[in-house]
Amino acid sequence: MRRYSVVVTCLVLMLTLAGCGGRSATTLPDADNGLEGFGIGGSGSGASTTGVGGAGGIGEFADGPSQRLLDNLVVYFEFDRSEIRSDFNDILVAHGRYLADNPRASLRLEGHTDERGSREYNIGLGERRAQAVRSFLLLQGASASQITTVSYGEERPAAFGSNEEAWGLNRRVELVYRQ
Amino acid sequence: MMRMTMERTMRAGTGWLLALIALVAPSANAQLEITISRGVERPVPIAIVPFAWEGPGQSAPFDVSGLVTQNLRNSGRFSPMAERDMLSRPTRPEQVAFPDWRIVGVDALVTGRLMEEGPGRYTIVFQLFDVARSEQILGYRLTATESELRAAGHRVSDMVFEALTGIRGVFGTRIAYVNEQRNGNSRLYQLIVSDADGMDPQVIAESSQPLMSPSWSPDGRRIAYVSFEGGDSAIYVQTLRTGTRERVSNRAGVNASPAFSPDGRQLALVLSMGEASLNIYTLDLSSQMISRVTNSQAIDTEPVWSQDGRSIFFMSDRAGGPQVYRVAAQAGSRAERITREGAYNARPRISPDGRSLAVIHNDRGNFRIAVVDIQSGSTRVVSEGSNDESPSFAPNGAQIIYATRERGRGVLAAVSTDGRIRQEIASVDGEVREPVWGPFPLP
């Protein structure tokens, strides 16, 4: 299922863009000279992205069904799954079309998991979820250059606690519009 | 008597680290406290007589015998006698009256002295006796500066421990772990290096964004880790002595799970390269060339090198659930499945003798630590929690440190490889996780 959609995405991309494999595989790392190991923090204040409502920057639609869909900036997942649930189809269709209609808009997809299982596996699972959302949006006409992904795995839970409710809230991809 | 000198420069760069401690918030100094939740059935009764202080002033600058007592008790294999129960307090071999110790049921006896040799220079002399045979098992003389006295106390503990158990002691080793503190909506992630007993914690990196996956270099001088400080994941290698660090990978998508090769020249790491799948790569640290090791549509992650550096163990969900595989460190070879029992085996870490892996194993719905025999695949669960993770072998192979949850909080625990001795290592505050045990200190 997942592979199928990746293939479809790839075909769509190949027709419209340069294709799936177009990134350079061995970017040389930037040297990070002079930076002391300590004192990393502070600067970022870090894109605290948990703001679910109040999507700044996408208020171009008048209030209507689309706008209400676009107000949804979190997509939830089943345990250990990365398929898009059907109840999120309409929301993601709206976001995909919004991106297609607004080529200057850019979106960062942040994948998360619940706390169960290994942290590194969860990094992989969070990325898989973010990529599933990305593929969906590309099929709606968004362009690859508009979307970046990051996986936080289980490192940034939205809800604390070791119960089904918290886990359900933590298995998510957050859509973060920029600018 | 053998003469022995502590020449190891004490965690060089102490000045810088002290300065660092002065800079960070007090909570950063949260120390870990060890309690034994289960020891061996018959711990060895031992008496460690308070060491004599031979120098100016009333008391010694450091309680060496107190540290030895605490270490041996915390190991779960010894029951040190309370000071008040001692019938006599010898500090020199000729003062020892063995019948005094036989009568109170002590098997082993440690005596010693701490002497000031000059300003800030000390000598520790100690002896270990077999009480039943009325004979000395070992005796050593160690020299140390004031800041080295704690390390010297660990060294004494290691020698006593090894003489009585046949197992090399790990009291002088260090661990690294991640601590997260939450204050309302703000979070502080810290990467901390401390002694194996949790003392002397030093923050080596801190960020408002996640830090994870610390990995020691084989010589204990560097730590590789993942930081999200720029908003994306990147892998850094940091030299502990100087605090300088280098970003070695910030490729598109996931940069995760670094692991030093046994010769310290390469890192195994995990990259997504913008795809939905994760694969294992190796990175030559001097040329910065990467080579791809696995090529799957799955999540391949958590690489760890075999002792000879020729192969890499890793976790993959290529067959459905997470299982552990082994692959040659060169590209293009076929991966061979190692774990056979259970539907979930992840985060392999290899034992120092290369024969077994510690993994996270789903044990009837609970994530627990298990030890897997590489040859046979047989699996033995050694922990008792419901969400235990991140196992890491002590360099002597006798213990595994891991992260567990207690009353909703992330804490560290250790278990002997045979599952018999359990220690809880509780921190004062914060969520503690991803412990990794460093190597033996360099001679």
Boltz contact constraints between the chains, C-beta under 6 A:
constraints:
  - contact:
      token1: [A, 23]
      token2: [B, 274]
      max_distance: 6.0
  - contact:
      token1: [A, 27]
      token2: [B, 251]
      max_distance: 6.0
  - contact:
      token1: [A, 29]
      token2: [B, 247]
      max_distance: 6.0
  - contact:
      token1: [A, 29]
      token2: [B, 248]
      max_distance: 6.0
  - contact:
      token1: [A, 29]
      token2: [B, 249]
      max_distance: 6.0
  - contact:
      token1: [A, 32]
      token2: [B, 246]
      max_distance: 6.0
  - contact:
      token1: [A, 32]
      token2: [B, 247]
      max_distance: 6.0
  - contact:
      token1: [A, 36]
      token2: [B, 243]
      max_distance: 6.0
  - contact:
      token1: [A, 37]
      token2: [B, 204]
      max_distance: 6.0
  - contact:
      token1: [A, 37]
      token2: [B, 205]
      max_distance: 6.0
  - contact:
      token1: [A, 37]
      token2: [B, 238]
      max_distance: 6.0
  - contact:
      token1: [A, 37]
      token2: [B, 243]
      max_distance: 6.0
  - contact:
      token1: [A, 37]
      token2: [B, 245]
      max_distance: 6.0
  - contact:
      token1: [A, 38]
      token2: [B, 20]
      max_distance: 6.0
  - contact:
      token1: [A, 38]
      token2: [B, 243]
      max_distance: 6.0
  - contact:
      token1: [A, 40]
      token2: [B, 205]
      max_distance: 6.0
  - contact:
      token1: [A, 40]
      token2: [B, 207]
      max_distance: 6.0
  - contact:
      token1: [A, 40]
      token2: [B, 229]
      max_distance: 6.0
  - contact:
      token1: [A, 41]
      token2: [B, 206]
      max_distance: 6.0
  - contact:
      token1: [A, 41]
      token2: [B, 207]
      max_distance: 6.0
  - contact:
      token1: [A, 41]
      token2: [B, 208]
      max_distance: 6.0
  - contact:
      token1: [A, 44]
      token2: [B, 208]
      max_distance: 6.0
  - contact:
      token1: [A, 44]
      token2: [B, 209]
      max_distance: 6.0
  - contact:
      token1: [A, 44]
      token2: [B, 229]
      max_distance: 6.0
  - contact:
      token1: [A, 46]
      token2: [B, 208]
      max_distance: 6.0
  - contact:
      token1: [A, 46]
      token2: [B, 209]
      max_distance: 6.0
  - contact:
      token1: [A, 47]
      token2: [B, 231]
      max_distance: 6.0
  - contact:
      token1: [A, 118]
      token2: [B, 346]
      max_distance: 6.0
  - contact:
      token1: [A, 118]
      token2: [B, 347]
      max_distance: 6.0
  - contact:
      token1: [A, 118]
      token2: [B, 360]
      max_distance: 6.0
  - contact:
      token1: [A, 120]
      token2: [B, 256]
      max_distance: 6.0
  - contact:
      token1: [A, 120]
      token2: [B, 257]
      max_distance: 6.0
  - contact:
      token1: [A, 120]
      token2: [B, 301]
      max_distance: 6.0
  - contact:
      token1: [A, 120]
      token2: [B, 302]
      max_distance: 6.0
  - contact:
      token1: [A, 121]
      token2: [B, 299]
      max_distance: 6.0
  - contact:
      token1: [A, 121]
      token2: [B, 322]
      max_distance: 6.0
  - contact:
      token1: [A, 121]
      token2: [B, 346]
      max_distance: 6.0
  - contact:
      token1: [A, 123]
      token2: [B, 254]
      max_distance: 6.0
  - contact:
      token1: [A, 123]
      token2: [B, 256]
      max_distance: 6.0
  - contact:
      token1: [A, 124]
      token2: [B, 278]
      max_distance: 6.0
  - contact:
      token1: [A, 124]
      token2: [B, 299]
      max_distance: 6.0
  - contact:
      token1: [A, 124]
      token2: [B, 301]
      max_distance: 6.0
  - contact:
      token1: [A, 127]
      token2: [B, 254]
      max_distance: 6.0
  - contact:
      token1: [A, 127]
      token2: [B, 272]
      max_distance: 6.0
  - contact:
      token1: [A, 128]
      token2: [B, 276]
      max_distance: 6.0
  - contact:
      token1: [A, 131]
      token2: [B, 276]
      max_distance: 6.0
  - contact:
      token1: [A, 150]
      token2: [B, 232]
      max_distance: 6.0
  - contact:
      token1: [A, 151]
      token2: [B, 254]
      max_distance: 6.0
  - contact:
      token1: [A, 155]
      token2: [B, 210]
      max_distance: 6.0
